[in-house]
């Protein structure tokens, strides 16, 4: 089965072709960073319009890159949620139209399941069961994964997600959009022990996250009369976020009596987080798994993979255009 994957949940348009027998054949990605940089954040209406303009050229490009024709596609998988409603609708309409015109199946995919399964695009895949730390854009989740679709959310952010905290703090510090990667780059030049910042919610039981207070503490330091060097503040902030994520991940592994940790989503590209996760899992005689860097951010490959697994199990979506801007992982069926 050859599946065309379409990702359009926010500010990146991703297309991919995945073959159930041969694996990933090709993927292409267009980022809207330059478009939204003018406004310092994602403008939903502009994001939707750009997806509409890019979808057809990118579909043609990924088919050419994969070496197959449109007629050889067996199914189309697309992001149905969660995400920006207009952006989701752009990809949904494209996918449903293609499927109807070609007489093939279509399936709406959960965006976060795509991220969760992204490490399975690699040669070495994580064995079930495992704990997954999903840190992507507006989401920070700890999930127990026993099989594809068998998910139990152990903890989540009650306010700002880790990625949002990175971006908002970077914006307040005057760093360019998108702020998270710029803050992480600046942190490489600083002293991560120079500024004392809190590790939110580590002094109470449970696995939920909260990064709003940490963001406020960093901004307060920045605006104080004895403001630290920007690189030191960036490094200290990054360390506080990473140590919080790792502490909660270790707590989840102990609670579930597991030693395998998967980290996916945009923040999973962070070097400090990966190094810390490797050290944590080695200490527990386990292993940490991540997607390759190009599959940490939103991409069509993860949607094509997730779609291929569910299509093979007999799932499909009807002709109706159904998107779900809010959608819990725990609502997905087990396959």
Number of C-alpha atoms within 10 A of each C-alpha: 14 21 28 31 32 34 34 33 30 23 26 22 27 29 31 30 31 28 18 15 8 9 15 20 18 20 25 18 19 16 16 17 15 10 16 18 14 12 10 16 17 18 16 16 12 15 23 23 13 21 29 18 11 15 22 12 10 21 22 13 16 21 22 13 15 15 10 14 10 13 9 12 21 18 24 29 34 31 32 28 26 20 23 21 20 21 29 26 25 21 28 29 16 18 25 24 16 19 20 12 8 15 12 14 22 28 27 28 29 25 25 27 22 24 27 25 22 27 22 18 18 14 8 9 15 18 14 13 16 22 28 27 26 24 28 24 21 14 18 26 23 26 24 23 19 15 13 17 17 17 21 15 17 18 19 19 19 13 17 21 21 31 24 22 26 26 24 23 25 25 19 14 18 12 18 16 21 20 24 26 20 17 26 22 15 18 21 16 13 17 16 19 14 15 19 14 19 17 20 18 16 18 7 8 9 14 22 20 23 21 25 19 17 20 24 14 16 22 18 12 16 19 12 9 8 8 13 15 13 17 20 20 28 31 23 22 29 24 21 21 23 21 18 21 26 17 18 21 25 21 16 24 21 12 12 14 11 18 21 21 27 27 28 28 26 22 24 25 21 17 13 15 20 19 11 17 26 16 15 20 19 14 11 15 10 14 18 22 23 26 24 15 13 12 21 23 19 27 29 28 32 36 34 33 29 30 31 27 15 20 21 12 11 9 16 18 15 11 13 9 14 15 22 17 16 13 16 14 18 13 11 15 12 13 14
